[in-house]
Amino acid sequence: MRNPYPPLAAAPYPHLLAPLDLGFTRLRNRVVMGSMHTGLEDRLWDFGKLAAYYRERARGGVGLIVTGGFAPCREGWLLPFGSSLTSALE
């Protein structure tokens, strides 16, 4: 039986699954999951579900995951007292 999938070199995006060196880190491939707001970011009791959500995407082999719904600083809060990643504790 003939393989229905073309060889990687003949694929429309032959470099998509190739590693990418960014200088400060190396990605296993060029597949990026963009920021997703799941509605779980501001509910502390749902952080386990949120962790499972990102864990499943990481298991899928994506090269880079951009998390959504977390402010990098207080000025970036989505809501007053919203979720943030500004300290080692968080």
PLY file of the C-alpha trace (Angstrom):
ply
format ascii 1.0
element vertex 90
property float x
property float y
property float z
element edge 89
property int vertex1
property int vertex2
end_header
0.00 0.00 0.00
1.31 3.44 -0.94
1.92 6.01 1.82
-0.73 8.77 1.39
1.46 11.35 3.14
4.12 13.22 1.14
7.72 13.20 2.40
8.50 16.11 4.72
10.60 17.88 2.06
7.61 17.89 -0.32
5.19 19.19 2.33
3.88 22.77 1.97
5.78 23.78 5.14
8.91 21.61 5.18
10.48 23.42 8.17
7.40 23.39 10.43
8.54 20.39 12.46
12.24 21.32 12.42
13.85 22.71 15.60
14.21 26.48 15.90
17.12 28.14 17.70
16.06 31.47 19.23
19.49 32.21 20.68
18.40 32.04 24.32
16.46 28.79 23.91
15.75 26.12 21.32
12.23 25.05 20.36
11.68 21.41 19.42
9.58 22.56 16.42
7.90 25.69 15.04
4.37 24.80 16.10
3.02 27.54 18.38
-0.18 27.53 20.41
-1.31 31.12 20.71
-2.80 32.72 23.81
-6.06 31.10 24.86
-8.39 32.52 27.49
-10.21 29.51 28.91
-12.15 31.29 31.65
-10.25 29.28 34.27
-7.47 31.83 34.85
-9.23 33.85 37.55
-10.67 30.96 39.52
-8.12 29.56 41.94
-10.25 26.45 42.45
-9.98 25.68 38.71
-6.17 25.89 38.44
-6.01 22.07 38.35
-8.25 22.06 35.26
-6.15 24.81 33.71
-2.95 22.87 34.37
-4.53 19.77 32.77
-5.53 21.87 29.74
-1.95 23.04 29.15
-0.51 19.61 30.01
-2.54 17.99 27.22
-1.33 20.55 24.68
2.28 20.06 25.79
1.89 16.29 25.39
0.78 16.91 21.83
4.29 18.12 21.02
3.73 21.83 20.40
7.02 23.77 20.37
5.79 26.86 22.25
2.69 27.54 24.33
1.66 31.14 25.01
-0.50 31.21 28.14
-3.45 33.57 28.32
-5.24 35.38 31.08
-2.25 36.02 33.36
-0.91 39.53 33.81
2.89 40.01 33.79
2.49 42.98 36.17
-0.20 44.69 38.23
-0.77 47.28 35.50
-1.63 44.44 33.12
-4.47 42.98 35.21
-7.44 41.91 33.12
-9.70 42.47 36.15
-9.08 44.01 39.56
-7.08 41.44 41.52
-6.93 39.22 38.43
-4.48 36.36 38.03
-0.86 37.35 37.59
2.57 35.78 37.40
4.62 38.50 39.04
6.33 36.70 41.93
7.98 33.38 42.73
4.94 32.51 44.88
2.58 32.88 41.94
0 1
1 2
2 3
3 4
4 5
5 6
6 7
7 8
8 9
9 10
10 11
11 12
12 13
13 14
14 15
15 16
16 17
17 18
18 19
19 20
20 21
21 22
22 23
23 24
24 25
25 26
26 27
27 28
28 29
29 30
30 31
31 32
32 33
33 34
34 35
35 36
36 37
37 38
38 39
39 40
40 41
41 42
42 43
43 44
44 45
45 46
46 47
47 48
48 49
49 50
50 51
51 52
52 53
53 54
54 55
55 56
56 57
57 58
58 59
59 60
60 61
61 62
62 63
63 64
64 65
65 66
66 67
67 68
68 69
69 70
70 71
71 72
72 73
73 74
74 75
75 76
76 77
77 78
78 79
79 80
80 81
81 82
82 83
83 84
84 85
85 86
86 87
87 88
88 89
